[in-house]
Amino acid sequence: MAHSLDKIDTQILALLQKDSNRTTKSIATELGMTTSPVFERIKKLEQEGYIKKYVAVLDNKKIGLKLTVFIGITLQGHTRSYLEKFVKEINNFPEIVECHRVSGNFDYLLKLVVEDIEAYETFIMSKLTLLPYLGNVQSLITLSTGKETNEIDLSRI
């Protein structure tokens, strides 16, 4: 069973969100603690699933992925089988970096990152539209990004 987060846990999580490459020693120093208890807290946060993984956030444009597209998907049916098949198929497409089941006009909202409009068209024509249970597909091409973060404001919890 997960424990509730105290002030020190939330401070550790906030620091790791800003830079997951920080050393335990630097976190401990900033919090005015010794290394061992901070190390133990981090391990516990990992074990309990508060920290899912550590990643490097890449600059998509620098690695040649200049186009971000959000795709609203409506499926032909809404049975558990359709939903499970769709998610399984979507997970086979490396171009899709996020897949959310949503309420409203769509069943799913996908985030796709590709090189350019030609790569997007190829993805749509050779992968997405081949799924037999698709109903409606609506795409929104990102012109610019005003905010993009994975950091959660922990002061809200």
CYANA upper distance limits for C-alpha pairs under 8 A (distance plus 0.5 A):
  1 MET  CA     48 GLU  CA      8.17
  2 ALA  CA     48 GLU  CA      6.15
  3 HIS  CA     48 GLU  CA      8.48
  5 LEU  CA      9 ASP  CA      6.10
  5 LEU  CA     10 THR  CA      6.91
  6 ASP  CA     10 THR  CA      6.87
  7 LYS  CA     11 GLN  CA      6.68
  8 ILE  CA     12 ILE  CA      6.65
  8 ILE  CA     31 LEU  CA      8.40
  9 ASP  CA     13 LEU  CA      6.67
  9 ASP  CA     41 ARG  CA      7.53
  9 ASP  CA     45 LEU  CA      8.40
 10 THR  CA     14 ALA  CA      6.52
 10 THR  CA    154 LEU  CA      6.94
 11 GLN  CA     15 LEU  CA      6.72
 11 GLN  CA     31 LEU  CA      8.44
 12 ILE  CA     16 LEU  CA      6.67
 12 ILE  CA     27 ILE  CA      7.56
 12 ILE  CA     38 VAL  CA      8.48
 12 ILE  CA     42 ILE  CA      8.04
 13 LEU  CA     17 GLN  CA      6.54
 13 LEU  CA     51 ILE  CA      8.48
 14 ALA  CA     18 LYS  CA      7.01
 14 ALA  CA    151 GLU  CA      8.44
 14 ALA  CA    152 ILE  CA      8.48
 14 ALA  CA    153 ASP  CA      8.32
 14 ALA  CA    154 LEU  CA      7.34
 15 LEU  CA     19 ASP  CA      6.86
 15 LEU  CA     20 SER  CA      8.08
 15 LEU  CA     27 ILE  CA      7.77
 16 LEU  CA     20 SER  CA      4.88
 16 LEU  CA     21 ASN  CA      7.98
 16 LEU  CA     22 ARG  CA      7.45
 17 GLN  CA    150 ASN  CA      8.34
 17 GLN  CA    151 GLU  CA      6.30
 17 GLN  CA    152 ILE  CA      8.44
 18 LYS  CA    151 GLU  CA      7.76
 20 SER  CA     54 TYR  CA      6.77
 20 SER  CA     55 VAL  CA      8.06
 22 ARG  CA     26 SER  CA      7.05
 22 ARG  CA     27 ILE  CA      7.47
 23 THR  CA     27 ILE  CA      6.96
 24 THR  CA     28 ALA  CA      6.55
 24 THR  CA     35 THR  CA      6.63
 24 THR  CA     38 VAL  CA      7.11
 24 THR  CA     39 PHE  CA      6.58
 25 LYS  CA     29 THR  CA      6.60
 25 LYS  CA     34 THR  CA      8.06
 25 LYS  CA     35 THR  CA      5.82
 26 SER  CA     30 GLU  CA      6.71
 27 ILE  CA     31 LEU  CA      6.73
 27 ILE  CA     38 VAL  CA      8.02
 28 ALA  CA     32 GLY  CA      6.45
 28 ALA  CA     33 MET  CA      5.29
 28 ALA  CA     34 THR  CA      6.01
 28 ALA  CA     35 THR  CA      5.88
 28 ALA  CA     38 VAL  CA      6.48
 29 THR  CA     33 MET  CA      6.49
 29 THR  CA     34 THR  CA      7.57
 29 THR  CA     35 THR  CA      8.42
 33 MET  CA     37 PRO  CA      8.06
 33 MET  CA     38 VAL  CA      7.77
 34 THR  CA     38 VAL  CA      7.39
 35 THR  CA     39 PHE  CA      6.53
 36 SER  CA     40 GLU  CA      6.69
 37 PRO  CA     41 ARG  CA      6.63
 38 VAL  CA     42 ILE  CA      6.67
 39 PHE  CA     43 LYS  CA      6.74
 40 GLU  CA     44 LYS  CA      6.66
 41 ARG  CA     45 LEU  CA      6.61
 42 ILE  CA     46 GLU  CA      6.70
 43 LYS  CA     47 GLN  CA      6.61
 44 LYS  CA     48 GLU  CA      6.52
 45 LEU  CA     49 GLY  CA      6.73
 45 LEU  CA     50 TYR  CA      5.68
 45 LEU  CA     51 ILE  CA      6.40
 46 GLU  CA     50 TYR  CA      6.41
 46 GLU  CA     51 ILE  CA      5.27
 46 GLU  CA     52 LYS  CA      7.13
 47 GLN  CA     51 ILE  CA      8.45
 58 LEU  CA     63 ILE  CA      8.41
 59 ASP  CA     63 ILE  CA      7.13
 60 ASN  CA     64 GLY  CA      6.86
 60 ASN  CA     65 LEU  CA      5.42
 60 ASN  CA     66 LYS  CA      6.81
 60 ASN  CA    113 VAL  CA      8.48
 61 LYS  CA     65 LEU  CA      5.58
 61 LYS  CA     66 LYS  CA      5.23
 64 GLY  CA    115 GLU  CA      6.19
 65 LEU  CA    113 VAL  CA      6.70
 65 LEU  CA    114 VAL  CA      5.39
 65 LEU  CA    115 GLU  CA      4.59
 65 LEU  CA    116 ASP  CA      7.60
 66 LYS  CA    113 VAL  CA      7.99
 66 LYS  CA    114 VAL  CA      6.95
 66 LYS  CA    115 GLU  CA      5.66
 66 LYS  CA    116 ASP  CA      6.49
 67 LEU  CA    113 VAL  CA      6.28
 67 LEU  CA    114 VAL  CA      5.82
 67 LEU  CA    115 GLU  CA      6.30
 67 LEU  CA    116 ASP  CA      5.77
 67 LEU  CA    117 ILE  CA      7.50
 67 LEU  CA    141 ILE  CA      8.05
 67 LEU  CA    142 THR  CA      7.58
 68 THR  CA    111 LYS  CA      7.57
 68 THR  CA    112 LEU  CA      6.16
 68 THR  CA    113 VAL  CA      5.11
 68 THR  CA    114 VAL  CA      7.06
 68 THR  CA    141 ILE  CA      6.83
 68 THR  CA    142 THR  CA      6.02
 69 VAL  CA    111 LYS  CA      6.39
 69 VAL  CA    112 LEU  CA      5.60
 69 VAL  CA    113 VAL  CA      6.98
 69 VAL  CA    139 SER  CA      7.10
 69 VAL  CA    140 LEU  CA      6.12
 69 VAL  CA    141 ILE  CA      5.01
 69 VAL  CA    142 THR  CA      6.26
 70 PHE  CA    109 LEU  CA      7.24
 70 PHE  CA    110 LEU  CA      6.03
 70 PHE  CA    111 LYS  CA      5.17
 70 PHE  CA    112 LEU  CA      6.73
 70 PHE  CA    139 SER  CA      6.27
 70 PHE  CA    140 LEU  CA      5.59
 70 PHE  CA    141 ILE  CA      6.95
 70 PHE  CA    142 THR  CA      8.05
 71 ILE  CA    109 LEU  CA      6.14
 71 ILE  CA    110 LEU  CA      5.50
 71 ILE  CA    111 LYS  CA      6.97
 71 ILE  CA    112 LEU  CA      8.05
 71 ILE  CA    137 VAL  CA      7.22
 71 ILE  CA    138 GLN  CA      6.07
 71 ILE  CA    139 SER  CA      4.86
 71 ILE  CA    140 LEU  CA      6.69
 72 GLY  CA    106 PHE  CA      6.12
 72 GLY  CA    107 ASP  CA      7.96
 72 GLY  CA    108 TYR  CA      6.42
 72 GLY  CA    109 LEU  CA      5.20
 72 GLY  CA    110 LEU  CA      6.99
 72 GLY  CA    136 ASN  CA      8.42
 72 GLY  CA    137 VAL  CA      6.25
 72 GLY  CA    138 GLN  CA      5.50
 72 GLY  CA    139 SER  CA      6.74
 73 ILE  CA    106 PHE  CA      5.92
 73 ILE  CA    107 ASP  CA      6.28
 73 ILE  CA    108 TYR  CA      5.59
 73 ILE  CA    109 LEU  CA      6.72
 73 ILE  CA    110 LEU  CA      8.19
 73 ILE  CA    134 LEU  CA      7.83
 73 ILE  CA    135 GLY  CA      7.84
 73 ILE  CA    136 ASN  CA      6.32
 73 ILE  CA    137 VAL  CA      5.33
 73 ILE  CA    138 GLN  CA      7.11
 74 THR  CA    105 ASN  CA      8.22
 74 THR  CA    106 PHE  CA      5.48
 74 THR  CA    107 ASP  CA      5.50
 74 THR  CA    108 TYR  CA      7.25
 74 THR  CA    134 LEU  CA      6.95
 74 THR  CA    135 GLY  CA      5.64
 74 THR  CA    136 ASN  CA      5.35
 74 THR  CA    137 VAL  CA      6.97
 75 LEU  CA     82 TYR  CA      8.17
 75 LEU  CA    107 ASP  CA      7.16
 75 LEU  CA    133 TYR  CA      6.37
 75 LEU  CA    134 LEU  CA      5.13
 75 LEU  CA    135 GLY  CA      5.05
 75 LEU  CA    136 ASN  CA      7.28
 76 GLN  CA    133 TYR  CA      5.90
 76 GLN  CA    134 LEU  CA      6.11
 76 GLN  CA    135 GLY  CA      5.07
 77 GLY  CA     82 TYR  CA      6.86
 77 GLY  CA    133 TYR  CA      7.71
 78 HIS  CA     82 TYR  CA      6.61
 78 HIS  CA     83 LEU  CA      6.99
 79 THR  CA     83 LEU  CA      6.92
 80 ARG  CA     84 GLU  CA      6.55
 81 SER  CA     85 LYS  CA      6.54
 82 TYR  CA     86 PHE  CA      6.58
 82 TYR  CA    133 TYR  CA      7.61
 83 LEU  CA     87 VAL  CA      6.83
 84 GLU  CA     88 LYS  CA      6.61
 85 LYS  CA     89 GLU  CA      6.65
 86 PHE  CA     90 ILE  CA      6.61
 86 PHE  CA    131 LEU  CA      8.48
 86 PHE  CA    133 TYR  CA      8.40
 87 VAL  CA     91 ASN  CA      6.70
 87 VAL  CA     99 CYS  CA      8.37
 88 LYS  CA     92 ASN  CA      7.48
 89 GLU  CA     93 PHE  CA      7.77
 90 ILE  CA     96 ILE  CA      7.70
 90 ILE  CA     99 CYS  CA      8.25
 91 ASN  CA     96 ILE  CA      8.15
 95 GLU  CA    112 LEU  CA      5.95
 95 GLU  CA    113 VAL  CA      6.03
 95 GLU  CA    114 VAL  CA      6.72
 96 ILE  CA    110 LEU  CA      7.16
 96 ILE  CA    111 LYS  CA      6.19
 96 ILE  CA    112 LEU  CA      4.84
 96 ILE  CA    113 VAL  CA      6.96
 97 VAL  CA    110 LEU  CA      8.16
 97 VAL  CA    111 LYS  CA      6.21
 97 VAL  CA    112 LEU  CA      6.36
 97 VAL  CA    113 VAL  CA      7.40
 98 GLU  CA    110 LEU  CA      6.06
 98 GLU  CA    111 LYS  CA      5.45
 98 GLU  CA    112 LEU  CA      7.74
 99 CYS  CA    108 TYR  CA      7.23
 99 CYS  CA    109 LEU  CA      6.35
 99 CYS  CA    110 LEU  CA      5.04
 99 CYS  CA    111 LYS  CA      7.03
100 HIS  CA    108 TYR  CA      5.90
100 HIS  CA    109 LEU  CA      5.68
100 HIS  CA    110 LEU  CA      6.90
101 ARG  CA    107 ASP  CA      6.24
101 ARG  CA    108 TYR  CA      4.87
101 ARG  CA    109 LEU  CA      6.96
102 VAL  CA    106 PHE  CA      7.07
102 VAL  CA    107 ASP  CA      5.98
102 VAL  CA    108 TYR  CA      5.89
102 VAL  CA    109 LEU  CA      7.16
103 SER  CA    107 ASP  CA      6.95
114 VAL  CA    119 ALA  CA      6.61
114 VAL  CA    120 TYR  CA      6.80
115 GLU  CA    119 ALA  CA      6.48
115 GLU  CA    120 TYR  CA      8.22
116 ASP  CA    120 TYR  CA      6.86
117 ILE  CA    121 GLU  CA      6.68
118 GLU  CA    122 THR  CA      6.69
119 ALA  CA    123 PHE  CA      6.63
120 TYR  CA    124 ILE  CA      6.75
121 GLU  CA    125 MET  CA      6.56
122 THR  CA    126 SER  CA      6.20
122 THR  CA    127 LYS  CA      8.25
123 PHE  CA    127 LYS  CA      5.83
123 PHE  CA    128 LEU  CA      6.92
124 ILE  CA    128 LEU  CA      5.39
124 ILE  CA    129 THR  CA      6.29
125 MET  CA    129 THR  CA      6.27
125 MET  CA    130 LEU  CA      7.88
126 SER  CA    130 LEU  CA      7.16
127 LYS  CA    131 LEU  CA      7.76
129 THR  CA    134 LEU  CA      7.72
